[in-house]
Amino acid sequence: MNRIRVGIDRANEMIAKKNLSPEKITEHSKLMDMDFMEYVRFQELKSGLVGVKLNLDEANTVYGFLGNTVEHFNRQPLAVKWVLTEFFALLLKR
């Protein structure tokens, strides 16, 4: 089971239930944009968890959504940014 994908599916369901306008979705999404230093830190923390807290499929999923640039992450849909932002917050608390 890929907990990241399950989380994204749940987030999409919650967003759909809220019936948000495209403008509201864009507004919420912008609030979750990362800057370059946050992005680098997230990549570092994620890489250290492969095989420990993340299985390989989950790690690859996170990597795919983060991409090679912060701009790639910042273009992700709201549900993806929501789940990965929550995941990043958990990593920072470790």
C-alpha positions in Angstrom: 0.0 0.0 0.0 1.3 3.4 -0.9 0.3 5.8 1.9 1.1 8.9 -0.1 -1.3 7.9 -2.9 -4.0 7.0 -0.4 -3.6 10.3 1.3 -3.8 12.2 -2.1 -7.0 10.2 -2.9 -8.5 11.2 0.4 -7.5 14.8 0.0 -9.1 14.9 -3.4 -12.3 13.5 -1.9 -12.3 16.2 0.8 -11.6 19.0 -1.7 -14.4 17.7 -3.9 -16.8 17.7 -0.9 -16.0 21.3 -0.2 -17.0 22.3 -3.7 -14.4 25.0 -3.8 -14.3 27.4 -6.7 -11.2 27.2 -9.0 -10.1 30.6 -7.6 -10.3 29.2 -4.0 -8.4 26.1 -5.0 -5.7 28.3 -6.6 -5.6 30.5 -3.5 -5.1 27.5 -1.1 -2.6 25.9 -3.4 -0.4 29.1 -3.5 -0.3 29.0 0.3 1.5 25.7 0.1 4.1 26.8 -2.4 7.7 26.0 -1.2 10.7 28.2 -1.5 14.0 26.7 -2.6 15.4 26.0 0.9 12.3 24.2 2.0 12.4 22.1 -1.1 16.0 21.1 -0.6 15.3 20.3 3.1 12.3 18.1 2.1 14.4 16.2 -0.5 17.1 15.6 2.2 14.7 14.4 4.8 12.8 12.2 2.4 15.9 10.5 1.1 17.0 9.6 4.6 13.7 7.7 5.2 13.8 5.3 2.3 13.5 1.8 3.7 13.1 3.1 7.2 9.8 4.9 7.3 9.0 5.0 3.6 8.9 2.0 1.3 10.5 2.4 -2.1 7.1 2.9 -3.9 6.2 5.8 -1.5 9.6 7.4 -1.8 9.4 7.2 -5.6 5.9 8.8 -5.4 7.2 11.6 -3.2 10.2 12.1 -5.5 7.9 12.2 -8.6 5.7 14.9 -7.1 8.6 16.9 -5.9 10.4 16.6 -9.2 13.8 18.2 -10.0 12.9 21.7 -9.1 10.8 23.6 -6.6 8.8 25.0 -9.5 7.7 21.4 -10.4 6.4 20.9 -6.8 4.7 24.3 -6.9 2.7 23.4 -10.0 1.3 20.3 -8.4 -2.5 20.0 -7.7 -3.8 21.1 -4.3 -4.3 17.5 -3.0 -0.7 16.6 -3.8 0.6 19.8 -2.2 -1.6 19.3 0.9 -0.4 15.7 1.5 3.2 16.4 0.8 3.2 19.6 3.0 1.7 17.6 5.9 4.3 14.9 5.3 7.1 17.5 5.3 5.7 18.9 8.6 5.9 15.5 10.1 9.5 15.0 8.9 10.5 18.4 10.4 9.0 17.3 13.8 11.2 14.2 13.9 
